């Protein structure tokens, strides 16, 4: 898990890539004073794509959980 902090509410575009052969699952989980859970990606094999978060993410701390069997990247853009 990787900690992430946002200083303001936002509805980001999330871009992801995966170079593995198996599952690529990415979840964002509220941490501390922030509650909630967002599933961003659930793909199999090589992947390159982007999504707009379904909901506005409140400002605060999050954990990003990634399951992947190969190299991966994530970027969040407001």
N, C-alpha and C positions, 0 to 999 in steps of 0.2 A: 504494500500500500504506500501511496505517496501523498503527503499532506499538501493541500492547496488552500489558499485564502483569497477571498474576494472582499474588496473594500466597499462595494456598492452592489445593489441588486442588479442582476443582469440576465439576459436571455441569450447566451452565447451560441455562436456557430462552433461546432466541434468537428475537427478534421482528424481522421485516424488512418493509419496504414498498418498492415500486418503482412509479414513475409513468411509466415509459418504454414503448416499444412492442416493443423487441427483448429480447435476453437480459439476465437478471439472475442473475449467478453470483457466489456468495460463498464463498471458501475461507479457512480459518484454517491457517496454516503455522507450525510450531514454529521458533523462532529462538534462536540461541545454544546454551545447554545443553539446550534442549527440542527433541525431534525429533517428527515426526508431521505429519499432514495431515488436515484435516477438511473435507469439502464440506458446506456448510450449506444453500445454496439453489442450484437450477439451474432457473429458471423463464423463461417467455417472456411478455412483455407486462406489464400492470398486475398487481400482486401485493400481497397483505397476508396475512401468516401467521406462524406460530411453530412451532418444533421444540424438542424436548429433545435435547441433544447425545447422540449414540449411546454415547459413552464418557466417562469422567471425564477432564477435561483437567488434566494435571499443572501445578502452580504453575510460573510462569516467563514468558518473553517469547514473544510471537506476532506474526506479521504477518497482517493481514486484507487480502485481495485482493478487490476488487469490480470486476466488469464490469457496467456499466449505461449505458443511453442516456438516462436521465432522472433526476429527483430520487429519492433513496433514503434510507432510515434503517435503522439497526441498533441494537438494545439487547440487552444481555446481563444476565440476572437470575440470581443464584445459586439 
